[in-house]
Structures are given as C-alpha cells and as structure tokens.
C-alpha cells in the first residue's frame, strides 16, 4: 500500500513539475499590445512588446545608447531595410536567462510610442519562442515561460507552421458578405493591433473590398515608419480552430512592401482576436493552444468618431492624426493636425491615448470635445458616435 502511494505521489510530482513555469511575470495589456518586462545584458527592466510576428529582437536606439551597446548598420530583409545590429546579447526575464547569445537590432521606436501612447523599449518574439514554450494567461494577467514541451496543453490545439521569417502560420476560414467561403493561411501576430487583415495581394486577387460591406480608409504603419493605405470593413464570419467570430470587423491592406504584401499568406490574425484566448505557443510541436477566457464574449468595438488620434511628436499633446472621409468628425469640421485638448471635460493627456480611443468607440453615445486648430483657436464640438462600418 505504501509503495502504491509512493508511486502515485511520485507521478503526481512529476506531472506538476512538468507544468510549472520556469518564470512567471505579470504583463501589461496596453490597448491591443502585450508588454513584458525583461533585461538585456544585465540592464534595468525594459518594457518590450511581445510579438509572435517578430522574427528578430528590436531595441529602441536611445535605450541601446543608454546601455552602451555596441552596434553596426546592417541589412536584414525586405520588411525592414536597415537596422543597427548588436551581437552577442543575453536576454533575461526576472533574471531568468532566456537566451545567452542573440542578435539584437537597434532602431528608433519613437513612431510606435506616438501611435500607441506609451513608452516602448523594444519588441521581442521568436527569440523567446524558439527554445521555450510561452503561455499568455489573460485570466490572471501573467506571462509564463516553460521548458519546451513542458507547458500545459489547455484549450484547443491548433497546428501551425513557421514561415521563413519564423512567424507562425495557421489555416483559417472566412465567410464574406456575399456568402463566399475562403480557407487560407494567416500569420499569427500578437503584436498587431488588429482583428484580421487581408494582405494586399490576396485582397486584390479575391476582390475582397467588393465583398466586405461599407468601408472607410486611413493610413497605418508598423515598425517601419512609412505609412500605407488601409481599409476597414466586415466579414460575415471568421473561423479560427473551432471558434467562429460573427460579423467581424477586418482590415484590407494596400501595402506594397513588407509582411502585408506577402504573395502567399492571405493575411494577419492580430491581437484583437488573439486576446480573446489564453494562448500557449509550443514551437517544439508547432502547436498553439487556444483557451477561451472570461472576456471572450465581449464585443469587438470599432471606430465611431471618424478620427484617428496619436501623440504629438514631442509627446505632450493628443493630436488628431487623421480625419476619415466619413463619420461625425468630418461633419463637425474637425481637421487633421488639430489638437484634442479635452474629452468629456477631462484633459485629453490625463485620459491617455488608449482611454480617448475607447471613449470614441462607444456607439450611440455623444462625446464633448475641445479641439485647438493650427491658428491656436479652441472650439467645442459634440460628436454623436456611430459605427462607421
């Protein structure tokens, strides 16, 4: 009897240790981006975006200089033409060694900080994933790292393959508004602040813009500073694994370079969809596990104002970056490069960029704005918020 009890306890202990993380740290969800703190070469804790679509680690050029990292210019690939290479770096999370000899690339991330309204010290993806399992637990807001093959297999197993840039690619199915059903491959990008985007070649070949209802357009940019035109519309449904998202807002890219001009992969699944799950990435078995969490059923909100906001270049004000061709903002006479001074009686900078964006997504409500034009004149406008798509 004692021997049987010992065997049971032994295997229970083995099972527990097999699913205990090597390191577990809180993460910050800022808008649609996951921020994890890590150290590069014994640095202070740095705020990095975790991006499964990032095949190389990028550190902000000013942080690299602060840390006195030695670098040289280099060409990487067609996505980012020139970065600055820093060899032989170690990356740690809470002093747990993730990688001891990786290349880090330095670039200015100022435009990202302006776009998302937060400090960005760097971006990391594949360098965390290639030798470890990673679990993003939204229920507890923790980021867990496991020995490869030792993570819990919670949720639905969805197989993926790695493309040549080490980005996971999964198969998913879209039903367009004309009831056409398309099954294709999509990049899995936790760093993309979108639901699902169609890449430009696939969108063109399948005439996606004609089959996704009403649209509005604007300009976006990623790690590269060049902006490209982008359209927003909807599809009847989008299926990832066995989960179906009905009436999903989607993007249609017109990028002529980079990932969104990929000639084979149909598009990108971004974090506005992925964050609906607790996700485990197991690169050893090329499997991700999707577990629906408490907030899974919350609606995905869309722009209801007709404006895109970002921080001013000096990061001291909220700037009206773009005014869309339709929507309440253009009807109210708001212009590109106006400054948003107040929203609903509160200082816009105190509300924060993400807070402002969330307020402007509340369909059916009215919002009071004070904006300042280029001539310094301030005016108060009231917008009746309505979904643009």
VOSETOR-346199 format. One line per field, with one value per residue (C-alpha): y, z, x. Coordinates in steps of 0.2 Angstrom, whole numbers. Layout:
BEGIN
Y = [Y/...] $
Z = [Z/...] $
X = [X/...] $
//
This chain:
BEGIN
Y = [0/12/8/11/28/32/29/39/54/52/53/67/77/73/79/95/99/96/110/123/138/142/160/169/188/200/208/224/224/242/243/229/226/215/222/211/217/209/213/214/212/215/231/238/230/236/237/226/222/203/200/182/190/197/186/197/207/225/238/257/266/278/263/254/270/272/254/257/243/241/241/242/245/230/224/212/208/216/221/232/238/245/242/243/226/222/205/193/199/189/191/188/189/192/187/170/168/166/167/170/174/183/197/212/226/244/256/271/266/284/282/267/276/291/279/269/282/273/270/256/250/235/221/203/187/172/174/170/156/146/137/139/137/153/155/171/169/183/176/180/193/183/179/161/153/134/122/117/103/106/119/114/109/119/123/118/113/122/117/130/130/143/153/158/173/161/168/155/152/144/139/149/151/167/169/185/196/188/171/166/155/156/145/151/153/168/174/174/191/195/212/218/229/222/209/201/209/203/206/216/203/191/205/211/193/189/206/207/225/222/208/216/229/248/254/268/271/278/276/264/260/246/245/254/272/273/273/264/264/253/249/243/233/217/199/188/176/171/154/150/132/128/146/157/176/183/200/203/220/217/226/226/231/240/239/237/230/220/207/214/212/193/184/168/170/178/190/193/187/201/203/210/192/183/191/183/167/162/156/144/143/127/128/111/103/118/119/133/130/142/143/154/165/176/191/180/186/204/213/220/238/249/267/278/295/296/302/293/300/299/309/324/322/329/318/332/333/322/325/322/312/308/313/299/303/299/300/313/321/327/333/343/352/343/344/334/341/349/346/337/347/340/325/325/339/330/334/323/319/314/302/295/289/272/280/293/279/268/283/286/268/269/269/278/290/308/315/333/338/354/355/368/372/377/395/392/395/382/376/364/351/337/321/308/292/279/264/268/250] $
Z = [0/5/-12/-22/-13/-16/-35/-36/-27/-37/-54/-47/-43/-60/-68/-58/-61/-80/-80/-68/-77/-76/-74/-72/-73/-74/-91/-96/-109/-116/-129/-141/-136/-123/-113/-104/-94/-97/-96/-110/-104/-86/-89/-79/-83/-100/-107/-123/-134/-136/-154/-161/-178/-174/-181/-173/-157/-159/-145/-146/-152/-137/-125/-134/-132/-114/-111/-121/-133/-147/-164/-183/-198/-207/-220/-213/-225/-236/-221/-213/-224/-212/-193/-182/-177/-159/-157/-143/-131/-117/-113/-96/-88/-69/-71/-78/-93/-109/-122/-120/-137/-148/-161/-156/-168/-163/-172/-167/-160/-157/-171/-161/-145/-153/-161/-146/-132/-122/-119/-130/-126/-138/-147/-145/-152/-159/-148/-133/-143/-152/-136/-124/-123/-119/-111/-111/-97/-98/-83/-71/-82/-81/-94/-91/-99/-99/-104/-122/-121/-103/-104/-100/-115/-110/-124/-142/-151/-167/-178/-186/-197/-197/-212/-217/-206/-191/-190/-186/-200/-197/-208/-205/-214/-219/-225/-235/-236/-252/-244/-252/-241/-242/-232/-232/-222/-210/-199/-181/-174/-156/-159/-172/-166/-177/-178/-195/-210/-228/-236/-252/-265/-258/-256/-274/-281/-272/-274/-255/-255/-265/-254/-236/-235/-231/-229/-223/-226/-216/-216/-204/-201/-191/-186/-202/-202/-219/-219/-231/-235/-226/-227/-213/-217/-210/-215/-210/-200/-197/-190/-181/-175/-169/-164/-175/-174/-182/-191/-188/-192/-203/-212/-230/-234/-249/-243/-257/-246/-231/-222/-228/-246/-244/-260/-252/-235/-235/-221/-202/-187/-174/-155/-155/-160/-151/-135/-134/-128/-116/-128/-127/-140/-142/-156/-152/-158/-169/-159/-151/-138/-138/-122/-121/-105/-96/-108/-123/-127/-125/-142/-153/-154/-169/-173/-171/-172/-189/-181/-178/-163/-159/-148/-155/-159/-143/-134/-124/-133/-141/-160/-172/-184/-197/-201/-211/-226/-217/-199/-187/-185/-203/-202/-186/-195/-186/-196/-197/-185/-173/-155/-144/-128/-118/-120/-109/-98/-94/-100/-115/-109/-92/-100/-111/-129/-126/-115/-128/-141/-130/-127/-146/-149/-139/-152/-148/-136/-138/-133/-130/-137/-136/-150/-155/-173/-181/-178/-159/-158/-147/-151/-143/-153/-149/-159/-160/-161/-174/-181/-197/-204] $
X = [0/14/23/7/5/23/21/5/14/29/20/9/25/32/16/16/34/31/19/27/34/52/47/30/28/14/11/3/-11/-10/-23/-20/-2/6/20/33/47/64/83/96/114/110/100/86/69/64/46/45/30/28/25/24/26/43/57/71/73/72/78/75/90/90/89/104/114/110/115/131/128/140/132/134/122/115/103/90/76/63/52/65/79/91/93/108/115/121/129/131/117/108/90/83/65/67/85/80/91/81/94/113/120/107/107/98/94/93/80/70/54/48/34/27/27/17/5/1/4/16/35/42/59/59/50/53/45/54/69/58/48/62/68/54/35/26/9/-1/-14/-27/-37/-23/-13/3/16/23/39/41/54/50/37/33/18/0/-10/-25/-38/-40/-24/-22/-7/4/20/34/37/55/54/49/32/18/6/-12/-26/-42/-59/-68/-86/-88/-103/-108/-108/-91/-81/-62/-50/-32/-16/-14/1/-2/4/1/10/-3/-17/-30/-43/-39/-31/-31/-14/-14/-10/-24/-36/-33/-34/-50/-58/-61/-65/-81/-87/-85/-98/-96/-78/-68/-49/-34/-15/-6/12/21/40/44/40/32/13/2/-17/-28/-47/-59/-74/-83/-85/-100/-88/-71/-66/-50/-50/-67/-71/-82/-82/-98/-99/-80/-73/-57/-44/-39/-21/-14/4/17/30/33/23/6/12/16/12/6/-1/-18/-17/-13/-23/-20/-21/-39/-44/-30/-33/-49/-40/-27/-14/1/14/23/36/43/27/21/5/-4/-17/-32/-42/-57/-56/-68/-68/-70/-88/-85/-89/-75/-78/-75/-71/-87/-79/-71/-54/-38/-28/-9/3/11/30/35/23/15/-2/-15/-15/-29/-18/-31/-49/-58/-69/-85/-91/-96/-79/-78/-96/-91/-77/-63/-47/-31/-17/-29/-25/-38/-37/-52/-64/-79/-72/-56/-39/-35/-17/-24/-37/-22/-22/-30/-43/-48/-49/-60/-72/-73/-79/-95/-108/-124/-117/-112/-95/-89/-73/-62/-50/-37/-34/-17/-21/-22/-41/-51/-68/-80/-89/-101/-100/-114/-105/-110/-101/-93/-94] $
//
